[in-house]
Amino acid sequence: MDAARSPRRIDYLLRKADYVNWHRQQSNRQILRSQQGFSEVESSRPKACRGCVNYHGVSYGYSRDRRTPLICGFHPFGWEGSDCPDWEAIRNS
């Protein structure tokens, strides 16, 4: 039984090590950003969609140049104006 479980354990340890390395790189990038004056990352979310529960923001497609973003269910390509009529606040439960 122990021999059958060891590959899973090794796989888990390798994934954990990869995550630790990724997290360390992200922390280093954040430190460099703050040292260079880039304290906050610019949001890719349209201004009319910020804080909206209907925001989806996932791109669909197989190749990067042909992907289509789906902004929300009401306005698939996003709202052009400043105030969306279907905007609804995200509720914290």
C-alpha positions as CSV (number, residue, x, y, z in Angstrom):
1,M,0.0,0.0,0.0
2,D,2.8,2.5,0.8
3,A,4.5,1.8,-2.5
4,A,1.3,2.6,-4.4
5,R,0.9,6.0,-2.6
6,S,4.4,7.2,-2.9
7,P,4.1,8.5,-6.5
8,R,1.1,10.6,-5.4
9,R,3.1,12.0,-2.5
10,I,6.0,12.8,-4.8
11,D,3.6,14.5,-7.3
12,Y,2.1,16.5,-4.4
13,L,5.6,17.6,-3.2
14,L,6.6,18.7,-6.7
15,R,3.4,20.7,-7.2
16,K,3.9,22.3,-3.8
17,A,7.5,23.2,-4.6
18,D,6.4,24.7,-8.0
19,Y,3.7,26.8,-6.2
20,V,6.3,28.0,-3.6
21,N,8.6,29.1,-6.4
22,W,5.8,30.8,-8.3
23,H,4.7,32.6,-5.1
24,R,8.3,33.8,-4.5
25,Q,8.5,35.2,-8.0
26,Q,5.2,37.0,-7.6
27,S,6.4,38.5,-4.3
28,N,9.7,39.6,-5.9
29,R,7.8,41.3,-8.7
30,Q,5.6,43.1,-6.3
31,I,8.6,44.3,-4.4
32,L,10.2,45.6,-7.6
33,R,7.0,47.3,-8.7
34,S,6.7,49.1,-5.3
35,Q,10.4,50.2,-5.5
36,Q,10.0,51.6,-9.0
37,G,6.8,53.5,-8.1
38,F,4.2,51.1,-9.5
39,S,2.4,50.5,-6.3
40,E,-0.9,49.3,-7.9
41,V,-1.6,47.2,-11.0
42,E,-4.0,48.8,-13.4
43,S,-7.3,47.0,-13.5
44,S,-8.3,45.4,-16.9
45,R,-11.9,45.6,-15.9
46,P,-13.9,48.4,-17.6
47,K,-14.8,51.3,-15.3
48,A,-18.5,50.7,-15.8
49,C,-18.1,47.1,-14.6
50,R,-16.0,47.6,-11.5
51,G,-17.8,46.2,-8.4
52,C,-20.6,44.6,-10.5
53,V,-21.8,41.1,-9.8
54,N,-22.6,40.5,-13.5
55,Y,-18.9,40.9,-14.6
56,H,-17.5,37.8,-16.2
57,G,-14.3,38.9,-18.0
58,V,-13.1,35.6,-19.5
59,S,-11.9,35.3,-23.1
60,Y,-13.0,32.3,-25.1
61,G,-11.2,30.7,-28.0
62,Y,-8.2,28.5,-28.9
63,S,-5.6,30.9,-30.2
64,R,-4.6,34.2,-28.6
65,D,-5.3,36.3,-31.6
66,R,-8.8,34.9,-32.1
67,R,-10.1,34.9,-28.6
68,T,-13.3,36.7,-27.8
69,P,-13.8,38.3,-24.4
70,L,-17.2,37.9,-22.7
71,I,-17.5,40.9,-20.4
72,C,-20.9,40.2,-18.9
73,G,-24.2,38.4,-19.6
74,F,-26.1,41.6,-20.3
75,H,-23.5,43.3,-22.5
76,P,-21.1,40.7,-24.0
77,F,-18.7,43.4,-25.3
78,G,-18.9,45.7,-22.3
79,W,-20.9,48.9,-21.7
80,E,-19.6,51.9,-23.6
81,G,-21.0,54.6,-21.2
82,S,-19.9,55.5,-17.7
83,D,-23.0,54.2,-15.9
84,C,-24.3,50.7,-16.9
85,P,-28.1,50.4,-16.4
86,D,-27.7,46.7,-15.3
87,W,-25.0,47.3,-12.7
88,E,-25.5,45.5,-9.5
89,A,-23.3,45.6,-6.4
90,I,-21.4,42.5,-5.2
91,R,-22.9,41.3,-2.0
92,N,-20.6,40.0,0.7
93,S,-22.2,37.1,2.4
